[in-house]
Amino acid sequence: MIVGAVTEVKPQENRVGLVPSVAQQLVSSGHTVLVQSGAGLGSSLSDADYVAAGATIVDGAAEVWEKSDLIVKVKEPVEAEYDYFRPDLILYTYLHLAPLPELTAALTEAQVTGIAYETIEAADGSLPLLVPMSEIAGRMSVQVGAHFLERANGGRGVLLGGVPGVNPADVVIVGGGIVGRNAARMAYGLGAHVTILDRNPRVLQYIDDLFGGRVNTIMSHAGTVAAWSARADLLIGAVLIPGAAAPHVVTAEHVTAMKEGAVIVDVSVDQGGCIATTRPTTHGEPIFLVDGVVHYGVTNMPGAVPRTSTFALTNVTAPYLEKLADEGAEAALRSDSLLAAGVNTYKGHITCEPVADHQGRPYTALETLL
């Protein structure tokens, strides 16, 4: 199989979907690897690194897309890349299709096999290809929140950990999954007063055990979200429903009631956002104000630390990539139900039920198409 890796074109996205060591493994298995020149530079990986691994460097993205049977990326394609879609193409990347009907339509119309990292499930229901980026985004949410809480950057002028005689900041995290727990670890480590809201009592029990009762755990419902968002200096949105758009747990009214200069970091923004007033932003222009509250909505937060993120991501994506290359898409999907769960589009159909439901389009079970 011909496997291609292209330069990410999303603003300030410096990750790359393939590292030289994985390219070397693919080549040793008899596959051809095409890498767009410069694709790895943002992650401090040179063309020479890929050549040494046996990959072929190609000057332009168009040639990589056209010649490859399988394209491995990091982020969902942007409109400029839609013209590269074709029926025999396998696309392996984060897709986050629920809030992106135009991309979904482009993939189905071109009959692309679209395999989304974020919906590949392990036997225990976990999402192994989402975990490393969620860990990074969760930890970064506290870093960027602390930065924008500084007065010079638009915030209230609050130090997360406080000092003797002055209270620490209130960090409120909505969602107790991987993002939420990693955000809590960072915020607690900096000395903040940390509260996590979640609607699952077992999640709250796990967090209480994990932190030895040192992090406040609250059952999430409309009343508690209203009360704790109003108290927050830093509010972190960390809600995930696999494959689906995030619900607006924090409403516009909740935001209006927040402190002036408080900061919101909505990590769920790439799935539509769990805070009603957030919208996608970029690393170049990361924030905006609503009712005096600073909003950070960067959709590719781990792209700010691409060296770490690229290797963390490819550690978990590589085994499935190798399986797809070795067996071909259809055989690999037949033999691996976990990988099959990652298929969002196939032969012109939407095969991820949450995506279809959110967009009001027909859903087709993948097993009926294989």
C-alpha positions in Angstrom: 0.0 0.0 0.0 1.1 3.6 -0.5 0.8 5.6 2.7 1.0 9.4 2.5 1.6 12.1 5.1 0.9 15.7 4.3 1.7 19.0 6.0 -1.2 20.2 8.2 -2.8 23.3 6.8 -4.9 24.3 9.8 -3.5 27.6 11.3 -0.7 27.1 13.7 -1.0 23.3 13.4 2.6 21.9 13.7 1.9 18.3 14.4 2.4 15.6 11.8 0.5 12.3 11.4 3.6 10.1 10.8 7.0 10.0 12.5 10.1 8.4 10.9 10.1 5.3 13.1 6.6 4.4 12.0 7.5 5.2 8.4 10.5 2.8 8.7 8.2 0.1 10.1 5.8 0.5 7.1 8.6 0.4 4.6 10.1 -2.7 6.2 6.7 -4.3 5.8 6.8 -3.7 2.0 4.8 -0.5 1.8 5.7 2.8 0.1 5.6 5.9 2.3 5.3 9.4 0.7 5.9 12.4 2.9 5.3 16.0 1.8 8.5 18.0 2.0 8.5 19.9 5.3 5.6 18.1 6.8 7.5 17.3 10.0 9.4 20.5 10.5 6.9 21.9 13.0 7.6 18.9 15.2 11.4 19.2 14.6 11.5 16.3 12.1 13.5 17.0 9.0 13.0 15.6 5.5 16.4 13.8 6.0 14.9 12.0 9.0 12.2 10.5 6.8 14.6 9.7 4.0 16.8 7.8 6.4 13.7 5.8 7.4 13.1 4.8 3.8 10.3 7.3 3.0 10.1 9.3 -0.3 9.9 13.0 0.0 7.4 14.7 -2.4 7.3 18.4 -3.0 3.6 19.2 -3.0 0.5 18.0 -1.1 -1.5 17.3 -4.3 0.9 14.6 -5.4 0.9 12.9 -2.0 -2.9 12.9 -1.9 -3.2 11.7 -5.5 -0.7 8.9 -5.3 -1.6 7.5 -1.8 -4.0 4.8 -1.0 -4.1 5.9 2.6 -3.6 9.4 4.0 -2.6 9.8 7.6 -3.1 13.2 9.2 -3.7 14.9 12.5 -6.6 17.3 12.0 -9.7 17.1 9.9 -9.3 18.3 6.3 -10.2 21.9 5.5 -12.2 23.0 2.5 -9.1 23.5 0.4 -8.4 19.7 0.7 -11.9 18.5 -0.3 -10.9 18.3 -4.0 -8.4 15.6 -3.1 -11.2 13.2 -1.9 -12.0 10.2 -4.1 -13.8 6.8 -3.7 -10.7 4.6 -3.2 -9.1 6.9 -0.5 -8.7 5.9 3.1 -8.4 8.9 5.4 -7.1 8.2 8.9 -7.1 11.3 11.2 -9.2 13.2 13.8 -12.4 14.1 12.1 -14.8 15.5 14.7 -17.6 15.4 12.1 -20.7 16.1 14.3 -20.4 19.9 14.1 -19.0 19.8 10.5 -21.8 19.0 8.1 -19.9 20.3 5.1 -17.0 18.0 5.7 -19.3 15.1 6.3 -21.1 15.8 3.0 -17.7 16.1 1.1 -16.5 12.7 2.5 -19.8 10.9 1.7 -20.2 12.4 -1.7 -16.6 11.3 -2.6 -17.2 7.9 -0.9 -14.0 8.3 1.2 -13.4 5.7 3.9 -13.1 8.2 6.8 -11.6 6.7 10.0 -11.7 9.0 13.0 -9.1 8.6 15.7 -11.6 9.9 18.3 -14.2 7.1 17.8 -11.9 4.1 17.8 -12.9 2.2 21.0 -11.0 -0.2 23.2 -12.8 -3.3 24.6 -13.5 -1.4 27.9 -15.2 1.5 26.1 -12.2 3.9 26.4 -10.9 5.9 23.4 -7.2 5.1 23.2 -6.4 7.4 20.3 -8.0 10.4 22.1 -6.4 9.8 25.4 -2.9 11.3 24.8 -4.3 14.5 23.2 -6.9 14.8 26.0 -4.1 14.5 28.5 -2.1 17.3 26.8 -5.1 19.5 26.3 -6.2 19.1 29.9 -2.8 20.0 31.2 -2.5 22.9 28.8 -6.0 24.3 29.7 -4.6 25.2 33.1 -1.4 26.7 31.6 -3.3 28.9 29.2 -5.9 29.7 31.8 -3.3 31.0 34.2 -1.7 33.0 31.4 -5.0 34.8 30.5 -5.9 35.4 34.1 -3.0 37.8 34.3 -4.3 41.4 34.1 -2.0 42.2 31.2 -3.6 39.4 29.2 -7.2 40.4 29.9 -7.9 38.5 33.0 -8.8 39.3 36.7 -5.2 39.5 37.8 -5.4 36.3 39.9 -2.5 34.0 40.7 -3.8 30.4 40.6 -2.1 29.3 43.8 -2.5 32.5 45.7 0.0 33.4 48.4 0.0 33.2 52.2 -2.9 35.4 53.4 -4.6 35.5 50.0 -7.0 32.9 48.7 -6.0 30.8 45.7 -8.0 30.9 42.5 -11.2 28.9 42.1 -10.7 26.5 39.1 -14.0 24.8 38.1 -13.9 21.9 35.7 -17.0 20.8 33.9 -16.5 17.1 33.1 -14.5 14.5 34.9 -12.9 12.5 32.0 -9.4 12.4 30.8 -9.3 16.2 30.1 -10.9 17.1 33.4 -8.6 14.9 35.5 -5.5 16.1 33.8 -6.6 19.7 34.3 -7.3 19.0 37.9 -3.9 17.5 38.4 -2.2 20.6 37.0 -4.4 23.1 38.8 -4.1 21.3 42.2 -0.4 21.1 41.7 -0.3 24.9 41.3 -2.2 25.3 44.5 -5.6 26.3 43.1 -8.9 25.4 44.8 -10.2 22.8 42.3 -13.8 21.7 41.8 -14.9 19.1 39.2 -18.5 18.7 38.1 -19.8 15.5 36.5 -23.1 13.8 36.2 -21.8 10.3 36.8 -21.5 9.4 40.5 -18.9 6.7 39.7 -16.7 9.3 38.0 -16.9 11.6 41.0 -16.1 8.7 43.3 -13.1 7.8 41.2 -11.8 11.4 41.2 -12.3 11.6 45.0 -10.2 8.4 45.4 -7.6 9.6 42.9 -7.0 12.9 44.7 -7.6 11.6 48.2 -10.5 14.0 48.7 -8.3 17.1 48.0 -10.3 18.0 44.9 -13.9 19.1 45.4 -16.4 16.9 43.5 -20.0 18.1 42.7 -22.8 16.4 40.9 -23.5 18.3 37.7 -27.0 19.7 37.1 -28.3 23.1 36.1 -28.3 24.5 39.6 -24.8 23.4 40.5 -23.4 24.5 37.1 -24.9 27.9 37.6 -23.5 28.2 41.2 -20.0 27.0 40.5 -19.5 28.8 37.2 -20.4 32.1 39.0 -17.7 31.3 41.5 -15.0 30.4 39.0 -11.9 32.4 38.3 -11.0 29.8 35.6 -13.7 27.6 34.1 -12.6 24.7 32.0 -15.0 22.9 29.7 -14.2 19.2 29.4 -17.3 17.4 28.3 -17.1 14.7 25.7 -19.7 12.5 24.1 -17.9 10.2 21.7 -18.6 11.1 18.1 -21.3 13.6 19.0 -21.4 17.3 19.5 -20.8 18.5 23.0 -24.0 19.7 24.8 -24.1 23.3 26.1 -23.8 22.5 29.8 -22.8 26.1 30.6 -25.4 28.5 29.2 -25.1 32.1 28.0 -26.9 33.1 31.2 -24.3 31.3 33.3 -21.5 33.2 31.5 -23.3 36.5 32.1 -23.3 35.8 35.8 -19.5 35.1 35.9 -16.9 37.5 37.4 -15.6 40.1 35.1 -12.1 39.0 33.9 -12.8 35.4 34.6 -11.4 33.0 32.0 -13.1 30.2 30.1 -11.1 27.5 28.4 -13.4 25.2 26.4 -11.5 22.1 25.5 -14.7 20.7 24.0 -14.7 23.4 21.3 -13.5 21.0 18.5 -16.8 19.1 19.2 -18.9 22.2 19.1 -18.1 23.4 22.7 -19.8 22.7 26.0 -20.1 26.4 26.8 -22.7 28.2 24.8 -20.7 31.3 24.2 -17.5 29.7 22.9 -16.5 29.6 19.3 -13.4 28.2 17.6 -10.3 30.4 17.7 -6.7 29.9 16.7 -3.3 30.1 18.4 -2.7 33.3 16.5 -5.9 34.9 17.9 -6.8 32.7 20.8 -9.3 34.7 22.9 -12.4 36.9 22.7 -14.6 38.6 25.3 -18.3 37.9 26.1 -19.8 39.9 29.0 -16.3 40.7 30.2 -15.3 37.0 30.4 -12.2 35.9 28.5 -13.0 33.0 26.2 -10.2 30.7 24.9 -11.5 28.4 22.1 -8.4 27.1 20.2 -9.5 23.8 18.5 -6.0 22.3 18.3 -4.5 23.1 21.6 -1.9 20.3 21.5 -0.6 21.9 18.3 1.2 24.4 20.5 3.5 21.7 21.8 3.8 19.7 18.6 7.0 17.7 19.4 5.4 16.2 22.5 2.0 15.9 20.8 3.2 14.2 17.6 5.1 11.5 19.4 2.3 10.9 21.9 -0.3 10.7 19.2 1.7 8.4 16.8 2.5 6.1 19.7 -1.2 5.1 19.7 -2.2 5.6 16.1 0.7 3.5 14.6 -0.7 0.0 15.4 -4.0 0.7 13.6 -2.2 2.4 10.7 0.1 -0.7 10.2 -3.0 -3.0 10.3 -4.8 -0.9 7.7 -1.7 -0.9 5.5 -1.0 -4.6 5.9 -4.5 -5.9 5.5 -6.3 -3.2 3.5 -9.3 -1.3 4.9 -12.0 -3.9 4.3 -10.1 -6.9 5.7 -8.9 -4.8 8.7 -12.3 -3.6 9.5 -13.8 -7.1 9.3 -11.2 -8.5 11.6 -11.0 -5.6 14.2 -14.2 -4.4 15.7 -12.4 -1.7 17.7 -10.9 -0.2 14.5 -14.3 -0.6 12.8 -15.8 1.7 15.5 -13.6 4.5 14.1 -15.2 4.4 10.7 -17.4 7.5 10.3 -18.0 7.4 6.5 -17.8 4.4 4.2 -19.0 4.0 0.6 -21.0 7.2 0.7 -22.8 6.4 4.0 -22.4 7.9 7.5 -21.5 5.0 9.7 -21.2 6.8 13.0 -24.6 7.0 14.6 -23.9 10.1 16.8 -22.7 12.1 13.7 -25.8 11.1 11.7 -28.2 11.9 14.6 -26.6 15.3 15.2 -26.8 16.2 11.5 -30.2 14.7 10.9 -28.9 12.5 8.2 -29.4 8.7 7.7 -27.2 6.3 9.6 -26.0 3.0 8.1 -24.4 0.3 10.2 -20.9 -0.5 8.9 -21.4 -4.2 9.1 -24.1 -4.0 6.5 -21.7 -2.5 4.0 -18.6 -4.7 4.4 
